[in-house]
């Protein structure tokens, strides 16, 4: 059985990995074009 410290470490690692996944998926599907118009002079 893992120690409480290892459980905490593992849970923290998983939370860190999950952070921002929704944003990354959204950007991947929509594309990461700039929000402003591109000026060609």
N, C-alpha and C positions, 0 to 999 in steps of 0.2 A: 504494500500500500504506500503511495507517495506521501511525502510529508506535506504539511500545510503550506510551507514555504514554496515548495515546488508546484503545488496546486495554484497558488497565487501567481507565481512567475508565468506558468503556462497560460492561465486565464488572461493575464496582462498582455502577453505576447499575441494571443488570439485577438484581443480587443484592438490592439495597435494595428494588426494586419487588416482588420475589418474596416477601420476608420477610412473614410473617403472613398470607399468602393463604389457607392452610389454615384458620387460626383465623377469618378473616373469612367464609369460605364456610360453616364450621360454624355460626357465629352467625346468618348470613343464613338458613340452612335451619331452624335450631331456634328462632330468635327470641331476642331479648336481654331476657328477663324477669329480674327480680331473683331471686337464689338464695334469698332469705328470704321467709317468708310475709308478706303484706301485712295489717296490722292495721287494721280499720275499727272505730273506737270511736264 
